[in-house]
Amino acid sequence: MAKKIRKVAAKFSKNNREVAEKTITLILGAVALIAALAWNETIKAIFDKFIQPGDELIGKLFYALIVTVIFVILSINLQRVISKKK
């Protein structure tokens, strides 16, 4: 009987750990999204300050290009970090 209780307790403990890990991952993802949205607004405000009226399309294209380049650089660096850990 004690073996069964230990087995159930171990399984319950493992499940709790998995739930905690998933919860932390989701929370970190939500915070990352909030940070990304904050940076999005900040970068937009900077572009709005320096882009002349009438040049909105060029400003939006430039903004999209900058964000894409930043994303690619971050992706490459994160992949390197992940591959070093393995």
Beta strands, then each sheet from edge to edge (+ up, - down):
end
